[in-house]
Amino acid sequence: MALVKNRRRERGVDYWPGFVDALSTLLLAIMFLLTVFVLAQFLLSREITGRDEVLNRLNSQIAELTELLALEKGNAQDLEDTLANLQSSLASSESERSRLQALLDQGAGTSDAANARIGQLTQDLNEEQQVSARAMSQIELLNQQIAALRAQIGAVEQALQASEAKDQASQAQIADLGRRLNVALAQRVQELNRYRSDFFGRLREILSDRENIRIVGDRFVFQSEVLFPVGGSELDEAGRAEMAKLAEALLDLAKEIPAEINWVLRVDGHTDNAPLSGTGRYRDNWELSSARATSVVKYLIEQGVPANRLVAAGFGEFQPIAEGDATEARNQNRRIELKLTER
């Protein structure tokens, strides 16, 4: 049989080198996209970090300018109140001087006292006018400072708007890179699914569609009776023979799967819902299912399958595929499931 297959292969065209070249090119493209994404992620993260620092600094400056503006407004209000008081005092002084001047003109009272009072009032009026002039100059200076502060606030707002626009552009770039990465990952998942289909197809050919061995969803299911004695966890002769075929198919497939795909074969042990007595080797179905899965994994390792490509898990009776306590349901639930998946 093998000689016939070899003769057929000699007559046919060898497509394998072309397939390897195409697969290598695809993997290089995927690695290039991942490298570009990581580099862009790093650059964008650094740029966003710098933008956040600039935004924090600008917000701090705005807070300081706002406080300074409020303080200057308070000072301006105080000066305006002082100016109003001075103007009121000036009006009172002018009224008093007018009254005294009128008394002097009428010859009432002592002229010397009136002249002295007028001189004093005039001096007070001059002093108040000087104070008023200084207050006006301070108000003008405060108005200039307020205008400058408003100009600074406008510049800061423009800088914030520019920074927000830049941030939106960066977010758009990140979203685009994420979309590309998702496409690349989806392609890798599809590739692993193709290898899983090839693996199941080879197992069908090797195991010749036996009644107690079947495919359920994305898992290859062995009934426990095919591999183990009743209540035991060590593979019997028939079970070792079946697992040897499985190991051979798995080793052939491992040669074809690219190293970049981090695949594993998960071996899941399941039992029925009949409780154990607790006096035997295993206390419960958890231990029995885990021991059976571990036994399969160890035998595959003995057959040359790399240990880092195998995972053993025990589920006890808690993941049934058939409900009920009938004998047929329990027979279906006592099983070993194999799933080719990505770590």
Salt bridges, closest charged atoms under 4 A:
GLU47 OE2 - LYS166 NZ 3.35
ASP52 OD1 - ARG51 NH2 3.01
GLU96 OE2 - ARG99 NH2 2.51
ASP167 OD1 - ARG51 NH2 3.14
ASP176 OD1 - ARG179 NH2 2.70
ASP176 OD2 - ARG180 NE 3.19
ASP198 OD2 - ARG194 NH1 3.95
ASP218 OD1 - ARG219 NH1 3.04
ASP218 OD2 - LYS339 NZ 3.26
GLU225 OE2 - ARG334 NH2 2.75
GLU237 OE2 - ARG240 NH2 2.30
GLU242 OE2 - ARG210 NH1 2.31
GLU256 OE2 - ARG202 NH2 2.53
ASP268 OD2 - ARG266 NH2 2.84
ASP272 OD2 - ARG334 NH1 2.56
GLU287 OE2 - ARG283 NH2 2.81
GLU337 OE1 - ARG219 NE 3.21
GLU337 OE1 - HIS270 NE2 3.67
GLU337 OE2 - ARG335 NE 2.68
GLU342 OE2 - ARG188 NH2 3.46
